Amino acid sequence: MKRILLVVGAKGMLGRVLMGILHSSFSKDEIIGWDIEEMDIQKEDESVAKIEKLGPEIVIHIAAYTDVDGCELDKEKAFAVNAEGTKHVALAASKCRAKMVYLSTDYVFDGEKGEPYLESDSPHPLNVYGHSKLKGEQYVQEWVKDSLIIRTQWLYGPFGKNFVASILQQAREKSALSIVNDQIGSPTYSADLAKAISELIQFDARGIFHVTNSDLCTWYTFGKAILELSGVNRVRVLPISSKVLGRPAARPSYSVLNCQKLKKEIGLTMRPWSEALKDYLSTYRQPLS
Ligand SMILES: NC(=O)c1ccc[n+]([C@@H]2O[C@H](COP(=O)([O-])OP(=O)(O)OC[C@H]3O[C@@H](n4cnc5c(N)ncnc54)[C@H](OP(=O)(O)O)[C@@H]3O)[C@@H](O)[C@H]2O)c1
C-alpha cells in the first residue's frame, strides 16, 4: 500500500528542492506538499484536523518564519509560527502516529564553544529566531514518539531569497561589497541537504542529526568564492565586522555543526561547501562579468 509523506513548507527554498528529491526517492509513495496557502500552522484546530484527515505516515515539517532579523523585531510572530506552529504539527503527527521530521538551525547555539557543535551539546540561542526554533525542537520531542530533528545552516539554492542570490544581485549593481568576516559556518546547498534528509528518512533515523556541507568559512570568504566562481572580478570585496553591519539579531561567531554522527550512523559524508557551490553555480547561474 502507498504511504503518504507530507511536506509542510513545500514552497520555500528547501521545500521546492526537497519535493523533487522525495518524488524520485519515494516513487512508490504519495508525496503531498502544503504551504501557507493550504494550511496556516498557526491555526491549531484547522492544522490538526487537516493533517489528521490526510493521515500521513511521515510528516516533514520545514515551514518556518525564517527572517532572522524579522523574528527579532516581531517575537510574537516568531514564536507563533516556529514554536506554537510546530507544536500544532507535532500534535497532528502524534494523533496520526506518524514519524515527524523537523528542520532546525545552528542558531540554537551561541557560538562560544569554539569548535564544531555536537548533537549532544546544550543549546543556548542568542536570538529570537534561535529561541523559537529551539522551542519547536522541544515540542517535537515532547509530543512525537518517532521524531527526527535535523539542524542545518547557511542554506542557499535555486529558489527563494538567499546569500548567493543576494551577492550576485548586488554585484550587478555595485563596484564594492562589504561582507561580514567574523561569523564562521558551513554554507549548505539545499539539494545536498534534501538528499541527506531523504536518506535519513529511508534509514528510519531518529533523534537529532547535524547536516551541512563540510569545511568552514566566513560570509566574506563565501562571498568572494561566489564572485570568483561566477567570473566576477571587477567588484571589490571588503571584510567588515558584524558590529559595523549592525543587524537587529545577534548571530553566533562560530556555529559550525559537527556532522560525524551522520557519517557514523548512516555512512553519509557531505561534500565540501566549495564543491557544492561550484556545482550549483555551474548548473543554475550564467557567469556575470
Ligand atoms: N535558510 C536557512 O539558512 C536555514 C538555516 C537553518 C535552518 N533552516 C530551517 O530549514 C527550514 C527550511 O528553510 P527555508 O530556508 O526553506 O525557509 P523558507 O524559504 O522561508 O520557507 C519556509 C516556508 O514556510 C512557509 N510558512 C511560513 N509561515 C507559515 C505558516 N504560518 N504556515 C505554513 N507555512 C508557513 C513560508 O511561506 P511564506 O514564504 O509565504 O512565508 C515558506 O514557504 C526551516 O525550518 C528553517 O528554520 C533554514
The ligand as a Tripos MOL2 file, in Angstrom:
@<TRIPOS>MOLECULE
LIG
   48    52     1     0     0
SMALL
NO_CHARGES

@<TRIPOS>ATOM
      1 N1         17.5240   29.1920    5.2990 N.am      1 LIG1
      2 C1         18.4870   28.8320    6.1260 C.2       1 LIG1
      3 O1         19.6570   29.2540    6.0110 O.2       1 LIG1
      4 C2         18.1830   27.8470    7.2410 C.ar      1 LIG1
      5 C3         19.2030   27.5460    8.1520 C.ar      1 LIG1
      6 C4         18.9290   26.6520    9.1800 C.ar      1 LIG1
      7 C5         17.6730   26.0670    9.2850 C.ar      1 LIG1
      8 N2         16.7080   26.3840    8.3980 N.ar      1 LIG1
      9 C6         15.3870   25.7650    8.5650 C.3       1 LIG1
     10 O2         15.1150   24.9920    7.3950 O.3       1 LIG1
     11 C7         13.7220   25.0340    7.0970 C.3       1 LIG1
     12 C8         13.5170   25.4770    5.6570 C.3       1 LIG1
     13 O3         14.0830   26.7680    5.4990 O.3       1 LIG1
     14 P1         13.9000   27.6060    4.1600 P.3       1 LIG1
     15 O4         15.0890   28.4550    4.0320 O.co2     1 LIG1
     16 O5         13.4660   26.7160    3.0420 O.co2     1 LIG1
     17 O6         12.6960   28.5520    4.5930 O.3       1 LIG1
     18 P2         11.7310   29.4370    3.6750 P.3       1 LIG1
     19 O7         12.2880   29.5620    2.3010 O.co2     1 LIG1
     20 O8         11.4330   30.6800    4.4420 O.co2     1 LIG1
     21 O9         10.4490   28.5200    3.5820 O.3       1 LIG1
     22 C9          9.5790   28.3400    4.6610 C.3       1 LIG1
     23 C10         8.1880   28.1510    4.1080 C.3       1 LIG1
     24 O10         7.2880   28.1000    5.2100 O.3       1 LIG1
     25 C11         6.1690   28.9000    4.8870 C.3       1 LIG1
     26 N3          5.4720   29.3870    6.0640 N.ar      1 LIG1
     27 C12         5.7650   30.4930    6.8050 C.ar      1 LIG1
     28 N4          4.8450   30.6550    7.7640 N.ar      1 LIG1
     29 C13         3.9550   29.6350    7.6340 C.ar      1 LIG1
     30 C14         2.7630   29.2850    8.3140 C.ar      1 LIG1
     31 N5          2.2910   30.0100    9.3300 N.pl3     1 LIG1
     32 N6          2.0740   28.1840    7.9030 N.ar      1 LIG1
     33 C15         2.5330   27.4440    6.8750 C.ar      1 LIG1
     34 N7          3.6440   27.7340    6.1690 N.ar      1 LIG1
     35 C16         4.3540   28.8270    6.5460 C.ar      1 LIG1
     36 C17         6.7710   30.0380    4.0920 C.3       1 LIG1
     37 O11         5.7660   30.7530    3.3800 O.3       1 LIG1
     38 P3          5.9970   32.3270    3.0850 P.3       1 LIG1
     39 O12         7.2410   32.4150    2.2510 O.co2     1 LIG1
     40 O13         4.7550   32.7190    2.3640 O.co2     1 LIG1
     41 O14         6.1700   32.9750    4.4210 O.co2     1 LIG1
     42 C18         7.7480   29.3040    3.1910 C.3       1 LIG1
     43 O15         7.1450   28.8240    2.0190 O.3       1 LIG1
     44 C19        13.1070   25.9650    8.1430 C.3       1 LIG1
     45 O16        12.5400   25.1890    9.1590 O.3       1 LIG1
     46 C20        14.2730   26.7760    8.6750 C.3       1 LIG1
     47 O17        14.0570   27.1900   10.0040 O.3       1 LIG1
     48 C21        16.9390   27.2590    7.3790 C.ar      1 LIG1
@<TRIPOS>BOND
     1     1     2 1
     2     2     3 2
     3     2     4 1
     4     4     5 ar
     5     4    48 ar
     6     5     6 ar
     7     6     7 ar
     8     7     8 ar
     9     8     9 1
    10     8    48 ar
    11     9    10 1
    12     9    46 1
    13    10    11 1
    14    11    12 1
    15    11    44 1
    16    12    13 1
    17    13    14 1
    18    14    15 2
    19    14    16 1
    20    14    17 1
    21    17    18 1
    22    18    19 2
    23    18    20 1
    24    18    21 1
    25    21    22 1
    26    22    23 1
    27    23    24 1
    28    23    42 1
    29    24    25 1
    30    25    26 1
    31    25    36 1
    32    26    27 ar
    33    26    35 ar
    34    27    28 ar
    35    28    29 ar
    36    29    30 ar
    37    29    35 ar
    38    30    31 1
    39    30    32 ar
    40    32    33 ar
    41    33    34 ar
    42    34    35 ar
    43    36    37 1
    44    36    42 1
    45    37    38 1
    46    38    39 2
    47    38    40 1
    48    38    41 1
    49    42    43 1
    50    44    45 1
    51    44    46 1
    52    46    47 1
@<TRIPOS>SUBSTRUCTURE
     1 LIG1         1 GROUP 0 **** ****
